[in-house]
Every structure is written in structure tokens, then in C-alpha cells.
Amino acid sequence: MANAYGLVASPVHTVRGRNHACSSIYRSGVCFSEVISSRVHCSTNIEGAEKVGAGVASSESRVLRLVSKGCKLVGCGSAVPALQVSNDDLAKLVDTNDEWISVRTGIRNRRVLSGNDSLTALAAQAAKKALEMAKVDPDDVDLVLLCTSTPEDLFGSAPQIPRALGCTKNPLAFDITAACSGFILGLVTGSSYIRASGFKNVLVIGADSLSRYVDWTDRGTCILFGDAAGAVLLQACDSDDDGLFGFDVHSDGGGQRHLNATIKQKDTEHVVGSNGSALGFPPNRSAYSCIQMSGNEVFRFAVRAVPQSIEYALQNAGLSASSIDWLLLHQANKRILDAVATRLEVPLERVISNLGNYGNTSAASIPLALDEAVRSGKVQPGHTIATAGFGAGLTWGSAIVRWG
């Protein structure tokens, strides 16, 4: 059986000793019927490669190139800048105070890049810690996905990560830009490479430095954002051990007006051509504006879309909300976290949050919170986590995963 995208499906997942059958849902990750019992290997692999002959039809060749495997989360890491900015520090810049910020957002501190700090270096530190936890050598990494909206190079920063890690085999590395949903899309993308391309180890990194795009005189936005990096290592495994049970992803360009940082251009002194027409050439250099956000609209969007997305992902996984051990949301605002948990009937003690210490770190927020929860012993191997990201684009998505 294949899904709508032509990928060979994995067998039904086993969670807590129970088998769950589920069916396809549009734009959502799925688990499939147990009718698939044999593994299909990539035609470039040794096993089965000798069966791909000159007489095989092109459609059959494409099927043989698909790999039915599972993937699991085996390592995590995080890194934050040294500079901590408290609510009291911000009160010296704008008309605010600690109580006003913490009551409305749940945030008390955030970390900010300063001096010679580099977001790429933070991302590499987080990735190194994830590899160390998983006991995987950098040269065994097949793919690096850097989920960021704030790269330090217009053309992307991801290739610098394997270089910083000391990889000698030049693994593929590229950026994924989806703002605060980036890490979820990175998980889905990484799992697809493992399931369909035969990759064994994929680093998924969420890293952002939104402080560079904040108007520090705007009380509505400067109180929210911080900088950080977090990473997980996805590793191929047998289908029966698959740790990504289901997912659901979406976007809506109509919501861009509520949250954006668009290109702004200076007025161009038009060059007048010989026929008197304005050529407008050469163009002036452009830059991105500071973050513009309609907080109320984003809040309404999040509390409506996020629970629905998680419910879809749970349905795809054949699970109910009562089956999850932890709810891990993008750390945007405590009111959003509480509202989503209430909608899903998840007790607040099962909600993972470090928002108070770091603020909204965009694509880094989920892996940063996961890393702290794992290293503190809160999240244990075998725990099931419902996680969701949401933000600019607008984009949103969720995934149901098992740790370890």
C-alpha cells in the first residue's frame, strides 16, 4: 500500500503493547495496515539490488527504490547564549514591568546573542550534544536539517554545521524556513528521508535569533523573543520500533498579515533612460523589517488550529489524548499553552514548558524544552509526546512521537 505521495507505508505501530490501525488523512502523516509485512529496500542497497535488471519497468524501478523503515529519536541537545535579559532589564527600555510581562506571557527571562556570538555556533553546539547522547560519530550523519528563519547567510547556514562538527564525508545539509513551525517540519522531512531514501542518521536542528529582528522600543514584541538552538538525532530503525506515530502539517498565506518581517526597500532614485522612462536600476539594497505582530489574532489562530492539528495527528496514530505522556508545544505564550492543554484535556502537570526562562525562541523552542526535560529525567525512554509548532506564514503542524 502507498500513501498519496507514493511512499511505501510502514506496518502498524505498537504503543504500550497495543496495535493501532489507522487510515490516511489529507496532508497528514499516517500509519498503515499490517498487510505490509516485507521491507522494500532501496535499489542502490546491496540487499535486493541484484534483482533490479534491465527488463524492469520504470514504475517498478521507482517502487524498488522506496524503503519501508521506521525512525526514532535517540539523542538531543541544546545551547543558549550567555547573555540573559530579564523583564526588569526590559523595563529600562520600554514602559513595562516584570509583573505586566509575566502575567500576560509567562516569560521572566530570555537569552540574547551579543558580541561575537554566532547562531551557527549555537546550532553546532546543540547538534554535538545530540550526537554525544546518541553515541553517534559525526561522520555517520547522512543529513543535517537546520530549521531557522534567521540564517547568518542569505543562502543558508546549514552546510556550516557538518563543517563545525568535523564531518569529513560532506553530508547533505540545507535550511528549512517555517518560523516557529520549523522544527516540526524538520522532523517530518527527516523521517521522510529515512523512510524513503535509506538514510540512517539525520540531525534536525531548530535555531533562531529573532532578537536581531525585534524593535526594542516596541513593548508588544520585544518582551516575547529570545535566541537559542536545540537539536535531535533521528535514527533509522525497524518498522516495529518506529517512533513517529503520526503527524499533521498546514499553512495559510492569508494569515501573513498577522505575523511577518517583510522586506523593506528604500526609495529608489530612478535612472532616466534615453526615452525618458524610469528604469529603476540599479535597485537599492533591501533589508528585512522588524517583526510585526497582531498578538490577539495570533492567539486566536493558535488556540483554534493547534488542538485541531494535534487531534488529527493522534487520529492518524490511532491514539487518544489520554494515551500521551507529555504535551510539548512551541513555547510562545503561557495562555496559549494552557488553552491548548484545556482543549485536549491534558493536565497541566503533563505539559512541558520552559517558557519562563527563555521566552519564544521560534524553531528552537521545542527541541530546547525537550532536551531539558530529557536531561532532567522528566521524559523517559518509551514516553509518548504530542508536540506542535505554530507561527509565521502562517504555518502550523503537530507530531506524535516516542522518545528513545
Disulfide bonds with the S-S distance in Angstrom:
Cys22-Cys31 2.06
